[in-house]
Amino acid sequence: MKVGIVGAGLVGLAVARRIAQQGADVVVFEKETDVSRHQSGHNSGVVHAGIYYTPGSLKATLCRRGVHLLKEFCAEHSLGYSEIGKVVVARDDVEIGRLTEIEKKAHANGVPGVRWLDAAALREIEPNVAGAAALHSPTTAIVDYVAIARAMADDVRTAGGEVRFSSPVTAIDPVGGRIRVRAGGTEVTLDQLVICAGLQSDLVAELAGDDPGPAIIPFRGEYYRLVPERADLVNGLVYPVPDPAYPFLGVHVTPRIDGTVDVGPNAVLATAREGYHRRNVNLRDLGRTLRWPGFRKLALQHWRAGIHEMRGSVSKRAFTAAARDYVPSLRTSDLVPAPAGVRAQAVDRDGSLVDDFRISTLGPVTAVRNAPSPAATSALAIAEHVVTQMHDRSNS
């Protein structure tokens, strides 16, 4: 059996690795010149423990399974895996109520070691963090996801698979019960195709004839980084309590595996799907965003929050103020600009954000239509799930 994978990010490589190790002939098509050039290489490097996600959802199930598989993978490949822990900090009674619900989800999802902290207990773990209460997740970890992606690609090749760079997919056509893919100037006929195209996932799925929607709306997350002499302000990850009325998490403080500490992100509509800088504008991408009915409904619902995020993106002082709610001693002079990321947020036609992982099938084509955080954590478990679905369809 010959199987193609579109995308050499973490999810695509995890799927390719699993299929190749089961003996199939695998080829990965990647439009860039290296692995992990977009979401997989522009994230915060966190291995999420699964405390936020709705029990029974794919996110919850695959995150918990993914943590186990990822930790095992890092040990086998001698890659760094540091369980520095995370505190989710509540500032007032309203947020304490929300934090109580998160605690229930964490326990329902089987997240180990989660415990409630009062203000004094929080200070014992994070002396420079202020809050009325917090939830501590001691097994939340940090890794280098680019190194993990490269190790996955090596595993694909070791198992006999191929990773083709500079090979953007430009056409997908059915041929009997098989599928023909045009990529990088060549054509390949496959038995099955799996689309793991991240920021381009809806466009590639449409090439395969998958129904339009959800559409990918790109949101740039901008970060600052603590200057080295202030990197000891926190011991672990410091997160806010999510506001259920707002679709994104908010500014948090994130130590990284290389010893740096990032502060962010905000969430600003990107004017290009791969718009990592404010100056990046792609009129075709922007036009697709503005024409999508779901985006207009989303914008009407969250325009106030959008204005607030835009203000923070152009004002370092406003950005610092958001982080100072949790780390009061933080100063504007402590922050320097850091690389941004772009989140591929799937939005349905009715304006609702697709929260859970969404995977669709059309004949021999499987499309990962939505894989936001914690997709990096869950990548190896998503691969298990996708490959099991493919086998079940083949045997039915």
SULRASUL-V882079 format. One record per residue. N is the residue number from 1. RES is the residue in one letter. PSI is psi in radians with two decimals (* if undefined). NEAR is the number of other ideal C-beta (glycine too) atoms within 12 Angstrom. D_CENTER is the distance of its C-alpha to the mean C-alpha in Angstrom with 1 decimal. Layout:
N&RES&PSI&NEAR&D_CENTER  N&RES&PSI&NEAR&D_CENTER
This chain:
1&M&2.38&21&30.2  2&K&2.19&25&28.3  3&V&2.35&43&24.5  4&G&2.57&49&22.4  5&I&2.26&54&18.6  6&V&1.98&49&17.2  7&G&2.15&50&14.5  8&A&0.75&48&14.3  9&G&-2.99&48&10.7  10&L&-0.77&52&9.7  11&V&-0.81&55&10.0  12&G&-0.77&55&13.1  13&L&-0.63&48&14.7  14&A&-0.73&50&14.3  15&V&-0.81&50&16.0  16&A&-0.75&50&18.5  17&R&-0.81&46&19.3  18&R&-0.77&36&20.1  19&I&-0.73&41&22.2  20&A&-0.70&34&24.0  21&Q&-0.25&23&24.9  22&Q&0.04&23&26.4  23&G&0.00&14&28.8  24&A&2.78&30&27.6  25&D&2.01&24&27.9  26&V&2.40&43&24.4  27&V&2.28&39&23.5  28&V&2.23&48&20.1  29&F&2.11&44&20.3  30&E&2.22&39&18.3  31&K&-0.37&31&19.4  32&E&-3.13&29&18.7  33&T&0.06&15&20.9  34&D&2.97&20&18.5  35&V&2.77&40&15.4  36&S&0.71&38&11.9  37&R&-0.15&30&13.2  38&H&-2.07&42&10.4  39&Q&-0.72&46&6.5  40&S&-0.42&44&7.1  41&G&0.08&30&9.9  42&H&0.52&38&9.1  43&N&-3.07&42&6.8  44&S&-0.04&44&8.9  45&G&0.34&42&9.6  46&V&2.40&42&9.6  47&V&1.82&46&10.4  48&H&2.45&42&10.3  49&A&-0.34&44&13.7  50&G&0.46&40&13.2  51&I&-0.42&46&15.5  52&Y&-0.36&39&14.1  53&Y&2.58&35&13.8  54&T&2.14&23&16.8  55&P&2.34&23&18.9  56&G&-0.25&15&19.3  57&S&2.83&23&16.2  58&L&-0.69&33&14.1  59&K&-0.86&35&11.2  60&A&-0.84&33&14.0  61&T&-0.82&27&15.7  62&L&-0.45&39&13.2  63&C&-0.85&45&11.5  64&R&-0.75&34&15.0  65&R&-0.69&28&16.0  66&G&-0.66&41&13.1  67&V&-0.83&38&14.1  68&H&-0.81&27&17.6  69&L&-0.68&31&16.9  70&L&-0.73&46&14.7  71&K&-0.73&29&17.4  72&E&-0.74&17&20.0  73&F&-0.80&35&18.6  74&C&-0.70&29&18.5  75&A&-0.75&16&22.0  76&E&-0.53&17&23.3  77&H&0.21&24&22.1  78&S&0.79&12&23.2  79&L&2.56&28&19.8  80&G&2.40&27&19.2  81&Y&1.85&31&17.8  82&S&1.99&25&18.8  83&E&1.45&26&18.9  84&I&-0.23&33&19.5  85&G&2.86&34&18.8  86&K&2.48&43&17.5  87&V&2.31&44&19.6  88&V&2.03&48&18.7  89&V&2.22&45&21.6  90&A&2.37&35&23.8  91&R&-0.39&28&26.2  92&D&-3.10&18&28.7  93&D&-0.63&13&29.9  94&V&-0.81&17&27.7  95&E&-0.51&28&24.5  96&I&-0.69&25&26.3  97&G&-0.75&18&26.7  98&R&-0.65&28&23.0  99&L&-0.59&38&22.3  100&T&-0.71&21&24.8  101&E&-0.64&24&22.9  102&I&-0.70&40&19.7  103&E&-0.74&28&22.1  104&K&-0.75&21&23.3  105&K&-0.74&31&19.9  106&A&-0.78&36&19.3  107&H&-0.69&23&22.7  108&A&-0.56&22&22.4  109&N&-0.05&31&19.3  110&G&0.51&23&21.2  111&V&2.15&34&19.3  112&P&2.52&22&22.0  113&G&0.08&19&23.8  114&V&2.31&31&22.5  115&R&2.71&24&25.4  116&W&2.41&26&26.5  117&L&2.31&30&27.7  118&D&-3.11&20&30.3  119&A&-0.70&23&30.7  120&A&-0.75&15&32.8  121&A&-0.60&21&30.6  122&L&-0.75&33&27.6  123&R&-0.49&21&29.8  124&E&-0.64&16&30.6  125&I&-0.73&30&27.1  126&E&1.51&35&26.1  127&P&-0.44&21&29.4  128&N&0.14&30&28.1  129&V&2.35&40&25.9  130&A&2.48&27&27.6  131&G&2.77&35&27.1  132&A&-0.51&27&29.1  133&A&2.95&33&27.1  134&A&2.81&42&23.9  135&L&2.26&44&22.1  136&H&2.19&39&21.7  137&S&1.70&40&19.2  138&P&-0.31&24&20.8  139&T&-0.04&34&18.6  140&T&2.35&42&15.3  141&A&3.00&37&14.9  142&I&2.57&37&13.8  143&V&3.10&39&13.7  144&D&1.76&33&13.7  145&Y&-0.46&44&11.0  146&V&-0.75&31&13.1  147&A&-0.67&26&16.0  148&I&-0.76&45&14.5  149&A&-0.73&46&13.7  150&R&-0.67&27&17.3  151&A&-0.67&32&18.7  152&M&-0.76&47&17.2  153&A&-0.69&37&18.9  154&D&-0.70&23&22.0  155&D&-0.68&31&22.1  156&V&-0.83&37&21.9  157&R&-0.71&24&24.8  158&T&-0.60&18&26.7  159&A&0.07&24&26.6  160&G&0.04&21&28.1  161&G&3.05&34&25.2  162&E&2.43&29&24.7  163&V&1.99&39&21.9  164&R&2.02&33&23.2  165&F&2.92&22&22.0  166&S&0.71&18&23.2  167&S&1.21&28&23.2  168&P&2.41&26&21.7  169&V&2.16&44&22.3  170&T&-0.24&21&24.9  171&A&2.49&25&26.5  172&I&2.06&37&26.0  173&D&2.41&23&29.3  174&P&2.46&20&30.6  175&V&1.65&19&33.6  176&G&-2.22&12&35.3  177&G&0.17&15&33.0  178&R&-2.99&22&30.9  179&I&2.35&35&28.6  180&R&2.28&27&29.3  181&V&2.30&40&26.7  182&R&2.15&24&27.6  183&A&2.27&34&25.5  184&G&0.56&25&26.6  185&G&0.05&15&30.2  186&T&2.82&20&30.6  187&E&2.42&21&30.7  188&V&2.32&32&29.7  189&T&2.24&24&30.6  190&L&2.72&39&28.3  191&D&-0.65&28&28.7  192&Q&2.70&39&25.1  193&L&2.38&52&22.0  194&V&2.16&52&18.3  195&I&2.02&47&16.1  196&C&1.08&51&12.5  197&A&0.15&48&12.6  198&G&-2.03&48&9.3  199&L&-0.34&42&10.8  200&Q&0.22&40&14.1  201&S&-0.68&46&13.6  202&D&-0.66&40&16.1  203&L&-0.73&31&18.6  204&V&-0.66&40&18.7  205&A&-0.67&38&19.0  206&E&-0.61&27&21.9  207&L&-0.57&31&23.6  208&A&-0.04&36&23.8  209&G&0.14&22&25.4  210&D&2.49&28&22.7  211&D&2.43&17&23.4  212&P&2.36&23&22.0  213&G&2.46&28&19.3  214&P&2.75&38&16.8  215&A&2.59&40&16.4  216&I&2.13&45&13.4  217&I&2.08&48&13.9  218&P&2.29&43&12.4  219&F&2.15&43&12.0  220&R&2.32&38&12.5  221&G&2.00&41&11.6  222&E&2.45&39&14.7  223&Y&2.71&37&15.4  224&Y&2.89&39&18.7  225&R&2.43&31&19.7  226&L&2.43&36&22.5  227&V&2.62&21&25.6  228&P&-0.67&14&26.4  229&E&-0.11&12&29.3  230&R&0.17&26&27.2  231&A&-0.23&24&24.3  232&D&0.22&21&26.2  233&L&-0.54&31&25.7  234&V&2.69&37&23.2  235&N&-0.56&26&23.2  236&G&-2.81&37&19.7  237&L&2.41&43&16.7  238&V&2.00&45&18.0  239&Y&2.62&43&16.1  240&P&2.91&36&17.8  241&V&2.18&36&18.5  242&P&2.50&28&16.5  243&D&2.03&19&18.9  244&P&-0.30&18&18.9  245&A&-0.12&13&20.5  246&Y&2.34&22&17.6  247&P&-0.17&29&14.3  248&F&2.91&34&12.2  249&L&-0.69&32&12.5  250&G&3.01&33&14.7  251&V&2.31&38&15.7  252&H&2.97&38&15.4  253&V&2.15&48&16.8  254&T&1.75&40&14.8  255&P&2.54&35&17.0  256&R&2.86&32&15.7  257&I&-0.38&27&17.2  258&D&0.07&20&19.5  259&G&-0.19&18&21.1  260&T&2.88&27&19.9  261&V&2.10&40&18.6  262&D&2.61&39&16.3  263&V&2.12&48&16.9  264&G&-2.93&40&14.6  265&P&2.96&38&12.8  266&N&-2.93&40&14.7  267&A&1.84&36&13.5  268&V&2.36&36&16.0  269&L&2.19&37&16.4  270&A&2.45&40&16.1  271&T&0.17&28&19.3  272&A&2.57&29&17.8  273&R&-0.54&38&14.7  274&E&0.76&31&14.5  275&G&1.44&32&16.2  276&Y&-0.12&32&15.2  277&H&2.66&21&18.7  278&R&-0.49&19&20.7  279&R&-0.20&12&23.3  280&N&2.03&20&21.1  281&V&2.20&20&22.4  282&N&1.89&22&22.4  283&L&-0.59&15&24.8  284&R&-0.81&15&23.9  285&D&-0.80&30&20.2  286&L&-0.69&21&21.5  287&G&-0.72&15&24.2  288&R&-0.74&28&21.9  289&T&-0.87&33&19.9  290&L&-0.48&19&23.2  291&R&-0.31&17&24.8  292&W&2.11&29&22.3  293&P&-0.63&23&24.1  294&G&-0.59&30&21.1  295&F&-0.75&36&20.1  296&R&-0.70&20&23.7  297&K&-0.68&20&23.6  298&L&-0.75&34&20.3  299&A&-0.69&23&21.9  300&L&-0.60&14&25.1  301&Q&-0.58&20&23.4  302&H&0.43&29&21.4  303&W&-0.60&16&23.5  304&R&-0.79&14&24.7  305&A&-0.63&25&21.2  306&G&-0.74&25&20.4  307&I&-0.72&17&23.7  308&H&-0.75&25&22.9  309&E&-0.70&33&19.6  310&M&-0.68&25&21.5  311&R&-0.76&19&24.2  312&G&-0.53&31&22.1  313&S&-0.42&31&20.6  314&V&-0.09&16&24.2  315&S&1.88&19&25.6  316&K&-0.59&26&24.9  317&R&-0.74&18&27.2  318&A&-0.67&24&25.3  319&F&-0.78&37&22.0  320&T&-0.69&29&23.9  321&A&-0.66&22&25.5  322&A&-0.73&34&22.3  323&A&-0.53&44&21.5  324&R&-0.32&26&25.2  325&D&-0.47&29&25.1  326&Y&-0.55&36&23.7  327&V&1.48&36&25.1  328&P&-0.48&21&28.5  329&S&-0.02&21&29.8  330&L&2.37&32&27.1  331&R&2.68&21&28.9  332&T&-0.64&21&27.9  333&S&-0.21&15&29.4  334&D&-0.23&28&26.9  335&L&2.41&34&24.1  336&V&2.66&23&23.6  337&P&2.55&20&21.1  338&A&2.87&26&18.0  339&P&2.51&24&15.7  340&A&2.87&35&13.4  341&G&2.93&41&10.0  342&V&2.20&39&9.4  343&R&2.24&41&7.0  344&A&1.58&47&8.2  345&Q&2.03&44&9.6  346&A&2.32&40&11.9  347&V&2.21&38&15.3  348&D&2.92&28&18.3  349&R&-0.50&21&21.8  350&D&0.06&18&22.8  351&G&-0.03&25&20.4  352&S&2.45&25&18.3  353&L&2.34&31&14.5  354&V&1.97&34&13.2  355&D&-0.77&27&11.7  356&D&2.86&29&11.7  357&F&2.46&37&10.6  358&R&2.18&34&13.3  359&I&2.19&35&15.2  360&S&2.82&29&18.5  361&T&2.53&27&21.5  362&L&1.69&24&24.4  363&G&-2.20&25&27.1  364&P&0.12&32&25.9  365&V&2.26&41&22.5  366&T&2.26&44&19.3  367&A&2.12&48&16.5  368&V&1.72&49&12.9  369&R&-0.40&43&12.9  370&N&2.08&40&9.8  371&A&1.18&52&6.6  372&P&-3.10&46&4.1  373&S&2.31&41&3.3  374&P&0.90&44&5.2  375&A&-0.63&48&4.9  376&A&-0.84&45&5.6  377&T&-0.71&49&8.2  378&S&-0.01&40&9.3  379&A&-0.82&49&9.7  380&L&-0.56&41&13.4  381&A&-0.64&39&14.0  382&I&-0.70&44&12.5  383&A&-0.79&44&14.9  384&E&-0.83&28&17.7  385&H&-0.83&34&17.2  386&V&-0.80&43&17.3  387&V&-0.65&33&20.2  388&T&-0.77&22&22.1  389&Q&-0.74&24&21.9  390&M&-0.75&31&23.2  391&H&-0.74&20&26.0  392&D&-0.72&13&27.0  393&R&-0.68&20&27.4  394&S&-0.55&20&29.4  395&N&-0.09&8&31.6  396&S&*&8&32.3
